[in-house]
Amino acid sequence: GDKAVHHTPVQGGSGAKYKVVSLGGSHACGIGMDDRVTCWGSNSHGQLGVNGIAESLAPVPVTTAQTFTAIAAGATHTCAIASDGSAHCWGNNFDGQLGNGFVGSGWQPRPVAGGLRFVSTEAKREFTCALGTDARLYWWGDNDNGQRGDATTADRHAPVGVAGQT
């Protein structure tokens, strides 16, 4: 027969409980039971979502009033899906992986350009992918190795649909 699956919240070192945790290159972030994000580890590019610290060994709240449903920590950036489906990213943006239409890192969570709505996201070294509410896959950031699948190597600074979708 089918076995029941039990989901137990992850327990943080400070006693905080998490619904979701994502591990990046040198930092980690989690969505707490209150749908707020905290992050810990290196803040070399602002990937913790707070200003004025180089790193934190304990979870610190990301500087935003937003609540979130999904999160992805990349090498030195973080993206999360807000409760309204909008994507917000912060940290390293050298290749456009924050998706805000610009290049330049920032510690403060900013909305991803285009007004799209998403259900999940995945952050990698220097690019981000997200599944839209329209069931299409979107991508932004580094494309040096042709990650987008469009036969180009041009970086994208805002979400574009992955090539080959109908």
Backbone as a ProteinNet text record, in pm:
[ID]
protein_1_A
[PRIMARY]
GDKAVHHTPVQGGSGAKYKVVSLGGSHACGIGMDDRVTCWGSNSHGQLGVNGIAESLAPVPVTTAQTFTAIAAGATHTCAIASDGSAHCWGNNFDGQLGNGFVGSGWQPRPVAGGLRFVSTEAKREFTCALGTDARLYWWGDNDNGQRGDATTADRHAPVGVAGQT
[TERTIARY]
80.4	0	85.4	17.8	85	120.2	240.7	284.3	258	213.3	188.6	321.5	324.4	443.4	420.9	515.1	505.3	610.4	567.4	659.3	685	809.3	847.7	928.8	892.2	969.8	1114.5	1205.2	1346.4	1366	1443.9	1468.6	1598.3	1591.5	1710.8	1784	1910.8	1991.4	1936.5	1864.2	1809.4	1672.4	1626.9	1495	1389	1425.1	1329.2	1294.3	1171.8	1128.3	1109.2	1146.4	1142.1	1054.4	982.7	906	995.6	1086.5	1173.6	1310.3	1414.7	1551.3	1622.2	1704.5	1782.7	1927.8	2018.9	2161.6	2229.1	2300.5	2373.6	2520.2	2603.2	2746.1	2812	2779.9	2838.7	2736.8	2609.1	2502	2381.5	2288.4	2163.7	2050.6	1931.6	1813.5	1697.6	1604.9	1487.5	1363.6	1250.2	1120.5	1065.5	1040.7	991.3	842.5	793.4	652.4	563.3	621.9	548.5	560.5	617.9	637.3	738.9	819	926.4	1057.4	1149.7	1277.9	1387	1469.3	1593.3	1706.3	1825.6	1942.8	2061.9	2163.8	2284.2	2401	2521.8	2643.7	2708	2775.1	2845.8	2747.1	2783.5	2705.5	2794.4	2890.2	2989.8	2930	2811.3	2745.2	2604.5	2572.5	2439.4	2339.1	2385	2295.4	2212.6	2245.3	2162.3	2042.2	2043.5	1930.9	1932.2	2049.8	2066.7	2190.2	2195.7	2306.5	2398.5	2527.1	2619.6	2688	2672.1	2744.1	2813.2	2928.6	3003.7	2952.9	2905	2851.5	2771.6	2693.7	2619	2617.3	2655.4	2655.7	2518.4	2427.5	2290.6	2193.9	2074.6	1977.5	1944.2	1943.1	1903.4	1785.6	1689	1574.2	1613.1	1562.1	1582.3	1503.6	1561.3	1501.8	1389.3	1270.9	1151.3	1028.6	917.2	790.6	716.2	768	703.9	701.2	601.4	600.8	622.8	677.9	722.8	675.1	668.4	626.6	737	835.6	945.5	1071.8	1186.9	1315.1	1423.6	1522.9	1637.6	1762.6	1861.9	1990.3	2088.4	2145.4	2246.7	2384.9	2486.5	2622.9	2638.1	2596.9	2608.4	2486.1	2371.7	2246.6	2133.5	2020.5	1903.5	1780.1	1688	1559.4	1448.7	1336.2	1223.2	1093.8	994.6	862.7	774.3	720.7	634.2	496.8	421.4	288.2	195.3	220.9	138.6	191.3	296.9	353.6	464.7	489.2	598.4	732.4	834.6	968.6	1049.4	1130.8	1217.7	1355.8	1460.1	1595.8	1688.1	1800.5	1899.8	2035.1	2142.2	2278.2	2354.2	2442.6	2527.8	2442.7	2472.5	2396.9	2489.4	2611.4	2709.2	2660.3	2585.3	2536.6	2386.3	2324	2179.7	2095.4	2155	2081.9	1973.3	1967.5	1858	1733.5	1749.2	1634.2	1560.7	1624.6	1556.3	1580.1	1642.3	1666.2	1797.9	1873.9	1999.2	2112.6	2235.2	2351.8	2405	2439.2	2487.2	2424.9	2508.3	2461.8	2383.4	2299.9	2222.8	2171.4	2181.4	2138	1987.9	1921.4	1778.3	1696.1	1601.6	1517	1442.6	1453.8	1387	1303.5	1189.8	1107.9	1179	1156.1	1204.7	1121.5	1185.2	1118.8	1013.1	915.8	818.9	683.1	668.4	538	484.6	570.8	527.3	498.7	422.2	392.1	449.3	503.1	573.9	524.1	552.7	518.7	642.6	755.8	879.2	998.7	1115.4	1237.1	1356.7	1460.3	1586.9	1699.4	1789.6	1903.5	2029.9	2105.6	2232.3	2345.8	2462.3	2580.1	2557.8	2521.7	2505.5	2379.8	2280.9	2153.8	2041.2	1919.8	1801.3	1696.5	1624.5	1510.1	1388.5	1271.3	1148.1	1035.5	945.7	828.4	714.4	661.3	553.9	419.7	325.1	188.6	124.4	185.4	137.6	198.8	267.5	330.8	448.3	500.6	618.7	740	855.9	980.8	1048.7	1089.4	1157.1	1297.4	1386.1	1526.6	1581.8	1679.7	1751.8	1889.9	1983.7	2121.2	2219.5	2321.3	2432.9	2387.2	2441	2411.1	2538.5	2653.4	2782.1	2791.6	2722.3	2727.5	2600.1	2519.3	2396.9	2287.5	2284.1	2186	2041.7	2018.4	1882	1835.3	1925.5	1886.6	1840.9	1883.4	1839.2	1951.4	2057.2	2171.3	2247.7	2235.3	2313.8	2387.5	2476.2	2544.6	2526.8	2421.2	2394.7	2327.5	2381.1	2318.2	2184.3	2092.7	1962.1	1944	1902.9	1889.9	1747.1	1655.2	1515.8	1464.1	1354.6	1304.8	1270.2	1311.3	1273.7	1232.2	1137.4	1095.2	1206.2	1218.5	1318.1	1281.4	1380.9	1358.5	1295.7	1212.4	1153.8	1019.8	969.5	837.3	729.6	619	507	393.8
-117.5	0	124.8	233.9	363.4	401.2	452.9	499.5	649	692.9	835.2	909.2	1024.1	1108.3	1215	1227.4	1327.6	1434.1	1558.8	1671.1	1731.4	1731	1788.7	1914	2026.7	2149.6	2132.1	2195	2194.1	2282.6	2238.2	2315.3	2392.6	2524.3	2608.1	2608.5	2646.7	2649.4	2743.4	2847.3	2943	2899.9	2782.7	2735	2765.8	2839.2	2871.2	2745.2	2739.4	2626.7	2676.2	2592.1	2628.4	2532.6	2589.3	2509.9	2461.5	2551.1	2525.3	2583.2	2511.2	2560.9	2537.2	2634.8	2621	2654.5	2571.8	2589	2647.1	2758.1	2821.6	2785.7	2863.2	2835.7	2854.7	2964	2990.3	3052.3	3033	3081.2	2988.9	3005.8	2929.7	3022.5	2991.8	3070.7	2975.1	3018.9	2938.1	3023	2960.6	3023.6	2966.1	3054.2	3012	2980.4	2933.9	2900	3023.4	3142.8	3268.2	3321.2	3241	3274.1	3386.2	3417.5	3516.5	3444.2	3514.4	3454.7	3500.9	3406.5	3436.8	3368.4	3427.5	3371.1	3375.5	3292.9	3289.5	3245.2	3277.1	3244.9	3371.6	3359.7	3473	3575.4	3702.4	3811.3	3894.4	3827.4	3895	3976.4	3938.2	4009.6	4054.6	4050.9	4089.1	3975.9	3852.1	3737.9	3702.9	3762.8	3740.3	3834.6	3935.2	4028	4128.9	4153.4	4255.2	4337.2	4457	4547.6	4557.9	4581.1	4617.2	4504.4	4380.2	4269.9	4187.1	4129.7	4046.4	3902.7	3857.8	3722.2	3712.6	3606	3580.9	3431.2	3392.2	3250.8	3204.1	3297.3	3265	3327.1	3271	3327	3472.8	3556.3	3696.4	3720.3	3801.1	3827.3	3910.1	3869.6	3944.9	4075.2	4183.8	4316.8	4333.9	4284.6	4300.1	4266.6	4327.5	4297.2	4184.3	4139.2	4033.7	3901	3821.2	3681.9	3597.1	3475.7	3395.2	3251	3186.3	3046.1	2954.8	3011	2931	3014.4	2945.4	3016.2	2933.2	3000.8	2932.9	3016.1	2955.6	3020.7	2975.3	3070.9	3040.6	3050.6	3062.7	3072.4	3195.7	3312.2	3437.6	3526.8	3466.8	3541.9	3453.8	3518.7	3447.1	3500.4	3411.3	3450.5	3378.3	3445.9	3386.3	3426.5	3340.1	3366.9	3417.3	3538.9	3599.2	3532.7	3556.8	3496.8	3535.3	3649.8	3689.9	3634.5	3552.5	3490.6	3569.5	3692.7	3770.4	3717.2	3729.9	3685.5	3806.2	3785	3888.2	3827.2	3901.6	3849.6	3953.8	3905	3993.5	3924.3	4005.1	3952	3987.4	3896.6	3916.7	3926.9	4027.1	4047.3	4076.3	4024.5	4050.8	4005.6	3895.4	3841.5	3858.8	3941.7	3962.7	3859.8	3780.8	3671.9	3717.9	3850.3	3901.8	3930.8	3936.8	3949.8	4081.7	4185.8	4313.5	4410.2	4361.1	4443.7	4518.1	4504.8	4577.4	4481.7	4531.5	4459.6	4542.3	4479	4546.6	4483	4438.7	4366.7	4456.8	4393.8	4467.3	4376.5	4422.2	4340.9	4346.7	4447.4	4462.8	4384.8	4301.6	4228	4322.1	4294.1	4373.9	4280.3	4329.7	4244.8	4214	4095	4054.9	4130.7	4177.6	4257.7	4177.1	4246.6	4185.2	4157	4164	4142.7	4001	3904.8	3765.3	3708.1	3599.9	3528.9	3388.1	3340.3	3212.3	3123.1	2993.8	2898.6	2841	2838.3	2786.5	2849	2836	2893.3	2806.8	2817.6	2748.3	2843.6	2866.6	2956	2871.9	2897.8	2828.3	2927.7	2893.6	2976.6	3121.9	3147.3	3284.3	3302.1	3215.9	3231.4	3175.7	3211.3	3171.4	3121	3018.2	2967.9	2971.9	2988.4	2986.5	2931.3	2857.4	2803.2	2901.4	2950.8	3048.9	2985.1	3066.8	3018.2	2976.9	3017.2	2978.3	2846.2	2774.6	2644.5	2655.7	2774.8	2795.2	2813.9	2773.3	2789.5	2917.7	3000.6	3126.7	3121.8	3199.5	3197.7	3338.6	3372.5	3499.9	3485.9	3566	3564.3	3514.9	3445.5	3399.5	3299.6	3314.7	3222.7	3186.6	3197.3	3172.3	3033.7	2937.5	2800.3	2761.7	2860.5	2831.7	2770.6	2801.1	2741.4	2764.6	2875.4	2908	2818	2758.8	2668.8	2738.7	2865.3	2939.2	2960.5	2880.5	2886.4	3018.1	3088.8	3209.7	3195	3288.4	3292.4	3429.5	3501	3634.3	3622.9	3695.3	3700.9	3773.1	3740.9	3807.4	3867.3	3992.9	4064	4070.7	4006.6	3997.1	3862.5	3812.2	3680.3	3668.7	3557.5	3520.3	3374.3	3339.3	3200.2	3112.8	2992.4	2898.3	2856.4	2852.3	2820.3	2681.8	2666.7	2537.5	2510.8	2602.5	2582.9	2621.8	2552.4	2588.2	2646.8
0	0	0	-18	-15.2	126.7	143.3	273.8	283.5	397.3	419.1	424.4	364.8	368.2	474.3	564.6	669.9	646.1	649.6	633	769.6	809.8	937.6	911.2	972.6	950.4	992.4	916.4	950.9	1071.7	1168.5	1290.1	1275.3	1284.5	1277.2	1409.6	1408.1	1529	1634.8	1594	1689.1	1740.1	1700	1739.4	1635.5	1529.4	1423.8	1345.9	1297.6	1215	1072.7	976.7	836.2	757.2	658.7	563.2	450.2	406.7	292.3	322	284	297.3	164.3	122.1	0.3	31	-17.5	6.4	-116.1	-98.2	-206.8	-200.2	-270.1	-273.5	-138.7	-69.2	62.6	156.8	126.2	213	199.7	289.9	286	326.5	279.7	313.6	337.5	419.8	446.9	461.2	432.2	454.2	584.1	679.7	809.4	807.8	918.9	933.2	915.5	931.3	912.2	769.2	679.1	537.4	514.3	614.5	602.6	573.6	508	471.6	567	609.2	678.8	604.1	612	545	639	611.5	692.8	606.5	651.1	577	523.3	408.8	348	292.7	305.8	248.1	154.9	89.2	6.2	-107.5	-155.3	-264.9	-227	-97.3	-53.1	-59.9	-76.2	-94.2	29.3	145.2	264.8	268.8	183.2	180.1	293.2	348	452.6	419.2	471.9	443.8	565.1	539.2	645	718.9	674.7	738.3	631.4	665.3	571.7	572	687.8	700.5	829.2	839.8	962.5	987.6	1107.8	1144.3	1190.4	1212	1252.6	1151.6	1137.1	1043.3	1074.9	969	981.6	886.6	928.5	840.9	718.8	603.6	480.8	492.8	443.4	456.1	354.8	390.2	307.2	391.3	355.4	422.3	350.9	236.2	157.8	234	203.6	246.7	121.9	141.2	28.5	37.3	-79.6	-88	-139.6	-210	-265.7	-264.1	-254.1	-248.3	-313.1	-369.9	-429.3	-405.4	-343.9	-319.7	-427	-500.3	-600.5	-538.7	-621.6	-570.4	-482.9	-534.4	-458.4	-480.2	-510.6	-519.8	-468.8	-443.4	-392.8	-464.1	-498	-555.3	-479.8	-465.5	-394.3	-463.8	-451.5	-507.3	-393.8	-411.5	-310.2	-312.1	-207.5	-194.5	-308.7	-374.5	-489.5	-621.8	-617.4	-737.2	-802.4	-758	-815.2	-764.8	-847.3	-808.1	-762	-658.7	-603.8	-586.1	-625.7	-616.9	-555.2	-498.5	-438.1	-438.4	-430.3	-428.8	-555.7	-597	-713.8	-839.7	-922.3	-1045.4	-1162.6	-1158.3	-1263.3	-1400.4	-1406.1	-1532.8	-1551.6	-1467.2	-1480.2	-1409.1	-1319.6	-1254.7	-1157.3	-1128.2	-1045.9	-1129.2	-1260.5	-1349.4	-1341.8	-1287.5	-1271.3	-1387.4	-1493.4	-1610.9	-1609.7	-1503	-1488.3	-1454.9	-1459.1	-1409.5	-1293.9	-1186.2	-1066.2	-943.8	-852.5	-735.4	-641.1	-559	-460	-350.6	-227.8	-113.4	-90.9	-143.4	-117	-218.7	-173.3	-267.3	-360.9	-489.6	-592.4	-679.8	-729.6	-815.8	-947.3	-995.9	-1127.4	-1231.3	-1337.5	-1440.4	-1515.3	-1569	-1659.5	-1600	-1468.1	-1405.6	-1415.4	-1447.6	-1457.7	-1318.9	-1314.6	-1190.4	-1200.8	-1088.8	-1087	-973.3	-986.6	-880.2	-813.5	-884.8	-826.2	-896.7	-832.5	-889.5	-854.1	-935	-911.7	-948.2	-855.3	-878.8	-890.7	-992.1	-1011.9	-997	-1047.3	-1025.1	-1065.3	-1189.2	-1236.7	-1321.1	-1300.8	-1370.7	-1283.9	-1322	-1246.9	-1344.4	-1305.9	-1381.7	-1290.7	-1350.3	-1272.1	-1358.1	-1293.9	-1360.3	-1341.9	-1454.7	-1449.8	-1419.4	-1375.6	-1352.9	-1484.5	-1597	-1729.7	-1775.7	-1684.6	-1710.8	-1807.6	-1828.7	-1913	-1823.2	-1872.7	-1800.4	-1846.6	-1749.9	-1778.8	-1722.1	-1783.1	-1747.3	-1758.8	-1671.5	-1682.1	-1622.1	-1672.6	-1623.4	-1726.7	-1680.5	-1762.8	-1868.9	-1989.5	-2099.2	-2173.6	-2106	-2171.4	-2233.1	-2174.8	-2225.8	-2300.4	-2337.1	-2412.1	-2327.3	-2197	-2107	-2152.3	-2220.9	-2261.9	-2375.7	-2450.1	-2557.8	-2684.2	-2704.1	-2822.5	-2924.3	-2915	-3006.8	-2995.7	-2882.5	-2858.4	-2725.7	-2699.8	-2569.9	-2505.3	-2541.2	-2486.4	-2349.4	-2250.1	-2118.5	-2130.3	-2039.4	-2035.3	-1896.9	-1891	-1763.4	-1713.3	-1786.1	-1747.3	-1796.8	-1740.4	-1778.6	-1926.7	-1985.1	-2121.2	-2117.8	-2203.3	-2211.7	-2265.2	-2210.5	-2258.5	-2400.2	-2487.6	-2629.1	-2644.6	-2747.3	-2780.4	-2715.3	-2634.5	-2573.7	-2672.4	-2665.8	-2753.7	-2673.2
[MASK]
++++++++++++++++++++++++++++++++++++++++++++++++++++++++++++++++++++++++++++++++++++++++++++++++++++++++++++++++++++++++++++++++++++++++++++++++++++++++++++++++++++++

